[in-house]
Amino acid sequence: MAEILPTDPSYNRDMRLPGEPTPMGEAPYAIEVRGLRKVYRASGGQSAKEALKGIDIAVPRGSIFGLLGPNGAGKSTLINILAGLVVKSSGSASIWGFDIDANPRQSRASIGIVPQELNIDPFFTPAEALELQAGLYGVPKRERRTMEILRAMGLEDKADAYARTLSGGMRRRLLVAKAMVHNPPVLVLDEPTAGVDIELRKQLWDYVKLLHANGTTIVLTTHYLEEAQELCDTIAIIDKGEVVACEPTQTLIGRVTDKKLIVRTVWPVTPEQAVAIKGLRTEITASGALAILYNPVEAGVMDILDLLRASGIEIVDISTEESDLEDVFLQLTGSHRGQNGGSVSR
């Protein structure tokens, strides 16, 4: 992809508007949320719903921060509060040191939101869409870098094409471009790779990694847990409006001590045979192999193999699998495994 946007000499990482004060103390957090609650009032025969139950989250500056959770967990409500689209019920939230209530202009200028929905006006060209967005944020014309951003997102040759003629992947890239017109120090990506192909996903993440390398703080929500595991240095998991975990990624994965032993046998093991093996937690995989969950502190591989042999099972091959983020997610939220390569319903 083309040269990364923040290398421009005029790039202002502090993102303060002209003549506005520096946040007191330069807080170490890009986003800080304390005791944040949101209650949606009862309407249409439905009772009131508490979407956020006093959550606390601190996103370190310069991090790639994962925000995960099942459907209805409260992630979208949190993002919409930060974006100024939803009014919180109580608690506090600040972006880049600016309180969203006391300094709404500065806080909104400090964040760019890439929504999940493809909400693009079909009658605007990409160049016009970026110019309009820059105008809404008060970016002076001499400081706008419309073509530079489009070049970085691989859309330069589509600058004057109507948005309705763009492919789904191009529209997704245009959303990222719109979120970057005012050079926000914090970028929120809400399911940025939902429904895109593998090549585009790689292009998007290459660009995000470059932004991060140049100092942008990234907040990511995603269906694809392997994506979060690879990219995020810190992850918060929200369930039913509460934060159930917020830790460095590797610390979070370390919560699950179980390992999985995959055993391939001469003859397929039936479910009845698997259940009959006393002292082991077993399941049959889609390929017909025998999967055994075990805690290495409690039992070794050789002990398990001895039990299998004693049960008359002839072994051809074995392999082990370490715990991953999906295991932790399922343990903390009680969600069911998704159908698409480790994805879990949002």
N, C-alpha and C positions, 0 to 999 in steps of 0.2 A: 504494500500500500504506500501511498505518498507520504511525504514528510509530516511528522506529527505536529499537530496544531500548537501545543505549548512551547515549541522551540522559537516561536516568533518573539523578537526582542520586546515587543510591547505587552507580552503576556503578563498579567498581574495576578499572581497567585493569592494575594491577600484579598482580592475582590472587594475592596471597599469603594463605595461610590465617592465621587469627588467631594471634598470638604467634610466628609463624615468621619467620626472618631474611630480610633482603634479600640477594639474590645478590651476591657480592663483585664490585665493579667495574662492575656493571650492564653486562654484555656487550652489544655492539650487535646480537647475533644472536638472533632468535626461536628458531631451531633451529640447532644446530651439531653436525655429525656428522664424526668424524675416524677414519679407518682402520677403518670399520665392516665387519665380515665376518659372514656367516651361512652355515654349512654344515649342510645337512640330512643326517642320518645315513642310511646305506644301509638299506633295508628292502624287504621283499616282492620280493626278487630285483633291485631297482633299486640302482644304485651311488650313493654319496654325491654330493650336488649342492651346489656352491658358488653360492648365490643372490646373495650380495653379496661383492665381491672387494676389500675395503679401500677403500670409497668415502669421499670428503670432500665435504661440502656445507655451506654456510653460508647460512641464510635471513635476510636483513636484517629487523630489526624494522620493521613498518609497510609491508611490501611485499606485492604479489600475486605469488607465486612459482609458476611452472609446473614440474611434475614430469612429464616425458613419457618415453615409451619403448614399444617394441613388446611383444607378448605375451611373458611370461616374463622380462622385463628385470630384475625385482627391485623394482619400485615398491611392490607390495603388501607384500612382505616388510619393506621399510623402514618403511612406514606402521604395520604391525603391531608392529614393534619399538618405535617411538615411543609406540604406544598401550599397551604393556605386555602384548601378546598373544603375542608371540614373543620368545624369549630370544636375544640376540645371541651369536655365537661369540667375537668379540673386537672391540676398538676402543672408542670412546666416543661418547655422544650426550647432548646436554643440550637442554632446552626452557625457554625464558625464563630461562636462567641456572642451571637446576636439573639436575644430572646425574641420568640416569634410574636409575642404580644407587645413588648416595649419597643421593638425595632423591626416592624414587619417588612419595611422596604429592604433593609439590609439583609435580613435573614432570607428573604425570597431571592435576592440577588446572589446569594451565596450557594444556591442549590439549583441543580438542573435535574428534571424528572423525565425519564424515558418511560412512558406508560406502556402497559401490555397491549392495550387496544390501539389499532391502527387509525388514529383520529387525525387524518390529513384531509384538508380541503382539496377535492379532486380537480378544482378549476384553477389552482395555483401551481406555478412551476416550482421546483425545488429552490431556485434562486429567489423567487418572490416570497416563498414561505419563510426562508431564512431572514430576508430583509424585513419582513413584517415582524417576525419574532424579535429581531434585534431592536426594532423600533419600540416594541412593547416594553422592552427592558431598558430603554433609554440609552442604548449604545450609540454614540455619535457616528455619523456616516464615515468620517475619516478613520474610525477605529474598527469598522466592520470588516470581517474577513470571510465574506460569503463564499467566494470561489475557493479560498484556501481550505475551508471546512469541507466543501463538497469534494474537492480533490482528495482530501484525506480519507473521505468515506467512499471513494470510488464512484462518485456521482457527477463528476465534472462534465462528462459528455451528455448528461441528462439535465443540465442546469436549466434549460429553456423548454423542456418537455412538460406537458401537463402531468400532474401527480397521478391522475387516473390511469395513465398509460404505463406506470411503473409496475414492476413485478412486486410480489409480496416482500421479497428480500430487500429490494431497493427501498420500499416504503419503510421497512424496519430501520435501515441505515439512515433514512431521512429523519426519522424520529430522534435518533442519536444526534444527528447534526443540529436539529432545532434546539436540543437541550444544551448544546455547547456554544451557542452564539454569544452569550454574555460571559464566557470563560469562568464558569462557576468552580470553586474549589472542591465542591462536593457534587458527585453525580450519582443519582439513584437509578438503577436499572431494574425495572419491574418485568420479570420474565422476558428478557431481551431476545432470547433465542427460541421462544415458543413458536413452533410451526415452521422453522427455517431449516434449510438443508445443511449438511455437514460442512460444506465448503464455506458457506456464508457464516456459519457459527464460528469457524476458525478465524475468518477475517475480522469479525466483530471482536473476538477475544484478543486478537493481535493488537487491534487498535486500543482496546481497553487497557491492556498491559502497558502499552506505550504511554497512555494518559497517566496511568498509575506511576510509572517510572519517572514521570515529570512532576509528580507531586499531587495529582488529583486523588482525593479520597473517594473510593467506590463503595456504594452500598448495593448489594445484589440480592434479588429474590429469584428463585429458579425452581422449576419442577425437577431439574436434573441434578440429583444429589452428588453424582460423581463430578459434575462441573463445579459445584460449590467446594467439594473436597479438594480439588486440584487448585482452584484459584484463591480461595479465601484464607486469610491468616487467622481470622476470628469469626466465630459463628454464634448467632443467637437463635434459639428455637422458641417460637411462640405457639402456645396451644390454649384455646378457649380464653383468649384475652390475657394470658399471663405468660411471663418469661419463665420457661422451665429449664433453660440452660443458656449460659453466655460465657464462652470460654475460647481460648486458642484452639484451633481446629484439631491439632494432634492430641491435646489434652482431652478434648471432647470424645474423640475416637477411642482414646485409652480407657474410657468408662466401661466399655464392653470388653470383658476379659475372655469371653468364649472364643474358641477357634472352631473351624469346621474342617473335618477330615472327609475327603471324597474318596470312596472306595469303589473301584471297578472290579466286578466279579466274573467268574467263568460263566455262571448261569445267573439270569436276572433274579434279584431278591424280591420276593413278594411283600406286600405291606404286612401280611400276617407274620412272615419271618422276621421282618424288621422290628415289629412290636414285641416279638417273643425274645429278643436279645435283652436280657435283664441288665439294668443299670446303665443303659445308653439311651440318649435322646436321638432318635433317628428319623429320617424321612427319605423318600425316593425322589430323586431329581427327574427332570423332564427327559433326560437322556437315559434313564434307567439305572444310574449309579446310586449307591447308598451314601447318603450324607449323614455324618455324625457330628453333633455339637458336643464339645467337651471343654472343660476348664483345665488348662495344663497344670495348674497347681494341684488339682484333685486327681487327675489321671494322665498317664503318659500314652503316647501313640502305641508303644509296644504292649501295654496293658489292654488297649482296645483291640489290637490285632489278635491277641490271645483269646479274648472273648469271642471274636468272630470265628476263629478257627474252631473253638470249642462248640460253636453252634453249627458247624458243618459247612461254613461258607468258604469257598475257594477264591482267593484273592489274585487278581491279575496285576493291578496297579493302584497306587495311592497318591494323593496330593493333598495339600492343606491350603486353606484360605484364611487370611487375616480378617479381623473385623473392619468394617468401613463405616462411613457416615450414615449409610442407610440403616445399618443395624442399630446405631444410636438413635436415629430419628424414630424408628419403629418402637424402640424400647421406651422412649420418653413420651411419645404421643399416642401409642396404641394404634397407629394407622396400619392399613394393609398395604402390602407390596403393590407397586404399580405394575403396569403391563409393558412399559416401554423402557427396557434397559436400565432399571434402577430409578425411574421417575416415580414420584409420589404425588398424588392429587393435591392440588393447592386448595 
